[in-house]
Amino acid sequence: MTTIQIRLTMMTDDVKRFAAIVGEYPYDIDLCSGRYVVDAKSLLGIFSVDLSKPIEMRIYSDDCQDLLERIKPYIIEDGAGE
């Protein structure tokens, strides 16, 4: 499992783009915000978490470098932006 911190904006296009990218991968991906865990491939799930704060992303694969490169604009490096 790979765990990273991401930040999404409230903009619908940004969330749609993110969900479309992660939807292309066969493994499970969850977003965790507080006590809530949602499917990262679900638009409704993404909009149900607090997007004003960093979100923990759990990728249930250790071979996900391609995905990490594609979502690089969303990744928070070393806690920046918190």
C-alpha positions as a Markdown table, in Angstrom:
| # | Residue | x | y | z |
|---|---|---|---|---|
| 1 | Met | 0.0 | 0.0 | 0.0 |
| 2 | Thr | 1.2 | 3.5 | -0.8 |
| 3 | Thr | -0.1 | 6.5 | 1.2 |
| 4 | Ile | 0.3 | 10.1 | 0.2 |
| 5 | Gln | -1.3 | 13.5 | 1.1 |
| 6 | Ile | -3.2 | 15.3 | -1.7 |
| 7 | Arg | -5.1 | 18.6 | -2.0 |
| 8 | Leu | -8.1 | 19.0 | -4.3 |
| 9 | Thr | -9.9 | 22.3 | -5.0 |
| 10 | Met | -13.6 | 22.8 | -4.9 |
| 11 | Met | -13.7 | 23.3 | -8.6 |
| 12 | Thr | -15.8 | 20.7 | -10.3 |
| 13 | Asp | -13.4 | 20.3 | -13.3 |
| 14 | Asp | -10.5 | 19.7 | -11.0 |
| 15 | Val | -12.3 | 16.9 | -9.1 |
| 16 | Lys | -13.6 | 15.4 | -12.3 |
| 17 | Arg | -10.1 | 15.3 | -13.8 |
| 18 | Phe | -8.7 | 13.7 | -10.7 |
| 19 | Ala | -11.5 | 11.0 | -10.6 |
| 20 | Ala | -11.0 | 10.3 | -14.3 |
| 21 | Ile | -7.3 | 9.7 | -13.8 |
| 22 | Val | -7.6 | 7.4 | -10.8 |
| 23 | Gly | -10.5 | 5.6 | -12.5 |
| 24 | Glu | -8.1 | 4.3 | -15.2 |
| 25 | Tyr | -6.3 | 2.1 | -12.7 |
| 26 | Pro | -7.4 | -1.3 | -11.7 |
| 27 | Tyr | -6.5 | -1.3 | -8.0 |
| 28 | Asp | -8.5 | 0.2 | -5.1 |
| 29 | Ile | -7.8 | 3.8 | -4.1 |
| 30 | Asp | -9.4 | 5.4 | -1.1 |
| 31 | Leu | -9.4 | 9.0 | 0.2 |
| 32 | Cys | -9.4 | 9.5 | 4.0 |
| 33 | Ser | -10.5 | 12.7 | 5.6 |
| 34 | Gly | -11.0 | 12.6 | 9.4 |
| 35 | Arg | -13.1 | 9.5 | 10.1 |
| 36 | Tyr | -14.5 | 9.3 | 6.6 |
| 37 | Val | -13.1 | 6.9 | 3.9 |
| 38 | Val | -14.4 | 7.2 | 0.4 |
| 39 | Asp | -13.6 | 5.6 | -3.0 |
| 40 | Ala | -11.3 | 7.9 | -4.9 |
| 41 | Lys | -13.0 | 6.9 | -8.1 |
| 42 | Ser | -16.4 | 8.3 | -7.0 |
| 43 | Leu | -17.3 | 11.9 | -7.7 |
| 44 | Leu | -20.0 | 11.9 | -5.0 |
| 45 | Gly | -17.5 | 10.3 | -2.6 |
| 46 | Ile | -14.9 | 13.0 | -3.3 |
| 47 | Phe | -17.4 | 15.8 | -2.8 |
| 48 | Ser | -18.5 | 14.3 | 0.5 |
| 49 | Val | -15.2 | 15.0 | 2.2 |
| 50 | Asp | -13.8 | 18.3 | 3.3 |
| 51 | Leu | -11.8 | 19.6 | 0.3 |
| 52 | Ser | -10.5 | 22.6 | 2.2 |
| 53 | Lys | -7.9 | 20.4 | 4.0 |
| 54 | Pro | -5.3 | 17.9 | 2.9 |
| 55 | Ile | -6.6 | 14.5 | 2.2 |
| 56 | Glu | -4.8 | 11.2 | 2.8 |
| 57 | Met | -4.8 | 9.0 | -0.3 |
| 58 | Arg | -4.4 | 5.2 | 0.1 |
| 59 | Ile | -3.4 | 3.4 | -3.0 |
| 60 | Tyr | -3.6 | -0.4 | -2.6 |
| 61 | Ser | -0.7 | -1.2 | -4.8 |
| 62 | Asp | 3.0 | -0.8 | -4.5 |
| 63 | Asp | 3.5 | -0.6 | -8.2 |
| 64 | Cys | 1.8 | 2.8 | -8.8 |
| 65 | Gln | 4.6 | 5.1 | -10.1 |
| 66 | Asp | 2.6 | 5.9 | -13.3 |
| 67 | Leu | -0.4 | 7.0 | -11.2 |
| 68 | Leu | 1.8 | 9.1 | -8.9 |
| 69 | Glu | 3.3 | 10.9 | -11.9 |
| 70 | Arg | -0.1 | 11.7 | -13.4 |
| 71 | Ile | -1.5 | 13.1 | -10.1 |
| 72 | Lys | 1.7 | 15.0 | -9.2 |
| 73 | Pro | -0.1 | 18.4 | -9.3 |
| 74 | Tyr | -2.4 | 17.2 | -6.5 |
| 75 | Ile | 0.3 | 15.8 | -4.2 |
| 76 | Ile | 1.4 | 17.8 | -1.2 |
| 77 | Glu | 5.2 | 17.6 | -0.8 |
| 78 | Asp | 6.5 | 17.2 | 2.7 |
| 79 | Gly | 3.4 | 18.7 | 4.3 |
| 80 | Ala | 3.6 | 21.9 | 2.3 |
| 81 | Gly | 0.3 | 23.8 | 2.2 |
| 82 | Glu | -0.9 | 22.5 | 5.6 |
